[in-house]
């Protein structure tokens, strides 16, 4: 299994997000996304950071079409939402991911622009 550090380096090189795991019962887990994947795009938009992911996720209320890099190959997956998934509480989702050490760190968010 690839180390977390190596996975993060691969994701950075591919300009994607490392998948450190999925929350049980959520669309990504149901679609088979797993540790070691690199999320490249959601709903046709690149996901270079977690903000990109959140914005792209909101583009379609019924699900997500994603591209992940797995074992040297890009895979396209469809992740349909059920009613509970369609309007998630982003703060609660981030808190749950953080508690399980599956979510983004501050490094995954773009730095605010200073005027």
C-alpha positions as CSV (number, residue, x, y, z in Angstrom):
1,X,0.0,0.0,0.0
2,X,1.3,3.5,-0.9
3,X,2.3,5.7,2.1
4,X,0.2,8.8,2.8
5,X,3.2,10.9,1.9
6,X,3.8,9.2,-1.4
7,X,0.1,9.5,-2.2
8,X,0.1,13.2,-1.5
9,X,3.1,13.7,-3.7
10,X,1.5,11.8,-6.5
11,X,-1.7,13.8,-6.2
12,X,0.3,17.0,-6.2
13,X,2.1,15.9,-9.4
14,X,-1.2,15.1,-11.0
15,X,-2.9,18.3,-9.7
16,X,-5.6,16.3,-8.0
17,X,-6.7,15.4,-4.5
18,X,-5.4,12.3,-2.7
19,X,-8.1,10.0,-1.4
20,X,-7.2,9.0,2.1
21,X,-10.4,7.1,2.6
22,X,-14.2,7.5,2.3
23,X,-17.0,7.8,4.8
24,X,-19.0,4.6,5.1
25,X,-22.3,4.8,3.2
26,X,-21.5,8.0,1.3
27,X,-21.6,8.1,-2.5
28,X,-17.8,7.8,-2.9
29,X,-17.7,4.6,-0.8
30,X,-20.7,3.2,-2.6
31,X,-19.0,3.8,-5.9
32,X,-15.8,2.0,-4.8
33,X,-13.5,5.0,-4.4
34,X,-10.8,4.0,-2.0
35,X,-7.5,4.9,-0.3
36,X,-4.8,5.5,-2.9
37,X,-7.0,7.0,-5.6
38,X,-6.3,10.5,-6.8
39,X,-9.4,12.6,-7.6
40,X,-8.8,14.5,-10.8
41,X,-12.1,16.0,-11.6
42,X,-15.7,16.3,-10.5
43,X,-18.6,17.1,-12.9
44,X,-16.1,18.0,-15.6
45,X,-14.1,20.4,-13.4
46,X,-10.5,19.9,-12.2
47,X,-10.1,19.4,-8.5
48,X,-6.7,20.8,-7.6
49,X,-7.8,21.6,-4.1
50,X,-10.7,21.0,-1.7
51,X,-12.4,24.2,-2.6
52,X,-12.4,23.1,-6.3
53,X,-14.0,19.9,-5.1
54,X,-16.8,21.6,-3.1
55,X,-17.6,24.0,-5.9
56,X,-17.7,21.2,-8.5
57,X,-19.8,18.9,-6.3
58,X,-22.5,21.6,-6.1
59,X,-22.9,21.8,-9.9
60,X,-25.2,18.8,-10.0
61,X,-27.8,18.1,-7.3
62,X,-28.4,14.5,-8.2
63,X,-24.8,13.1,-8.2
64,X,-21.2,13.5,-9.3
65,X,-19.3,12.2,-12.3
66,X,-15.7,11.9,-11.2
67,X,-12.4,10.9,-12.7
68,X,-9.9,9.2,-10.5
69,X,-6.4,8.1,-11.1
70,X,-5.9,4.5,-9.9
71,X,-3.1,2.1,-10.6
72,X,-1.8,4.2,-13.4
73,X,-5.1,4.5,-15.2
74,X,-7.8,7.2,-15.2
75,X,-11.2,5.8,-14.2
76,X,-14.6,7.5,-14.7
77,X,-17.2,6.8,-12.1
78,X,-20.7,8.0,-11.5
79,X,-21.8,8.7,-7.9
80,X,-25.5,9.2,-7.6
81,X,-26.8,11.0,-4.5
82,X,-29.7,9.8,-2.4
83,X,-31.8,12.4,-0.5
84,X,-29.4,12.6,2.4
85,X,-26.4,13.3,0.1
86,X,-28.0,16.0,-2.1
87,X,-27.7,18.9,0.3
88,X,-24.9,18.0,2.8
89,X,-23.9,20.2,5.7
90,X,-20.4,21.1,4.5
91,X,-19.1,22.0,7.9
92,X,-20.4,18.7,9.4
93,X,-18.9,16.7,6.5
94,X,-15.5,18.4,7.0
95,X,-15.6,17.8,10.7
96,X,-16.4,14.1,10.2
97,X,-13.6,13.7,7.6
98,X,-11.2,15.5,9.9
99,X,-12.1,13.3,12.9
100,X,-11.3,10.2,10.8
101,X,-8.2,11.9,9.4
102,X,-9.6,11.5,5.9
103,X,-10.2,15.1,5.1
104,X,-8.3,18.1,3.9
105,X,-5.7,20.0,5.8
106,X,-5.3,23.7,5.7
107,X,-2.7,23.1,2.9
108,X,-5.6,21.9,0.7
109,X,-7.3,25.2,0.7
110,X,-6.1,28.1,-1.5
111,X,-4.4,31.0,0.4
112,X,-6.6,34.0,0.7
113,X,-5.6,36.9,-1.5
114,X,-4.3,40.0,0.3
115,X,-5.3,43.4,-1.1
